Amino acid sequence: MQSQNPFLDEFAKLTNAALGLAQAAGEEAKTAFRAQADKMATDFDLIRRDEFEAVKAELAALREEVASLKAAAKTTKPKAANGDAARA
C-alpha cells in the first residue's frame, strides 16, 4: 500500500491555488485594460466599427438619393419665365 506524503499534498494544493489566483489576476488585468482602452477611445472621440459602418451605409443611401434627385431635376424642363415677374 502506498502512503501519501503530506508535504506533496500541501504543495499541490498551494500550486493549484496559486494558478487560480494567477488566472483571476489575468482576468482582472484584462478587464482593467479594456476599461482604460474604452476611456481613451471616448476621450479621443473615436467610434466603434459598427457605428462607423451604419453611418457609412446611411451616407451611401443619401448620395444615391441626391443623385436621383439631380437626375430627376435634369429631366424636367424649367417653366418659361413669366413676363409679369420680370416687370416687378
C-alpha positions in Angstrom: 0.0 0.0 0.0 1.3 3.4 -0.9 1.1 6.2 1.7 0.6 9.8 0.8 3.2 12.4 1.5 1.5 15.3 3.4 4.2 17.7 2.1 3.4 16.9 -1.6 -0.3 17.1 -0.9 0.0 20.6 0.6 2.4 21.6 -2.2 -0.2 20.5 -4.8 -2.9 22.4 -3.0 -0.8 25.6 -2.9 0.2 25.3 -6.5 -3.4 24.8 -7.6 -4.5 27.9 -5.5 -1.6 29.9 -7.0 -2.7 29.0 -10.5 -6.3 30.0 -9.7 -5.1 33.4 -8.3 -2.9 34.0 -11.4 -5.8 33.3 -13.7 -8.1 35.6 -11.7 -5.4 38.3 -11.8 -5.1 37.9 -15.5 -8.8 38.3 -16.0 -8.8 41.4 -13.7 -5.9 42.9 -15.7 -7.8 42.2 -18.9 -10.9 43.9 -17.6 -8.9 46.9 -16.4 -7.1 47.3 -19.7 -10.3 47.1 -21.6 -11.9 49.8 -19.4 -8.9 52.0 -19.9 -9.0 51.5 -23.7 -12.7 52.3 -23.8 -12.0 55.5 -21.8 -9.2 56.5 -24.2 -11.5 55.9 -27.2 -14.1 58.1 -25.6 -11.6 60.8 -24.9 -10.4 60.8 -28.5 -13.9 60.9 -29.8 -13.5 57.5 -31.6 -16.4 55.5 -32.6 -16.9 51.7 -32.8 -16.7 49.9 -36.1 -20.4 49.0 -36.2 -21.4 52.7 -35.7 -19.0 53.7 -38.5 -20.5 51.1 -40.8 -24.0 52.3 -40.0 -23.1 55.9 -40.8 -21.3 54.8 -44.0 -24.4 53.0 -45.2 -26.6 56.0 -44.4 -24.2 58.3 -46.3 -24.3 56.0 -49.3 -28.1 55.9 -49.3 -28.2 59.7 -49.1 -25.7 60.1 -52.0 -27.9 57.8 -54.1 -31.0 59.9 -53.2 -29.2 63.1 -54.2 -28.1 61.6 -57.5 -31.6 60.5 -58.3 -33.0 64.0 -57.4 -30.4 65.6 -59.6 -31.3 63.2 -62.5 -35.0 64.0 -62.0 -34.3 67.7 -62.0 -32.4 67.4 -65.3 -35.2 65.6 -67.0 -37.9 68.1 -66.0 -37.9 71.2 -68.1 -37.9 74.5 -66.3 -41.0 76.7 -66.8 -40.7 79.7 -69.0 -40.2 83.0 -67.2 -43.4 84.8 -66.6 -43.4 88.3 -68.1 -45.2 89.7 -65.0 -42.4 88.6 -62.8 -39.9 90.4 -65.0 -41.8 93.7 -64.7 -41.9 93.6 -60.9 
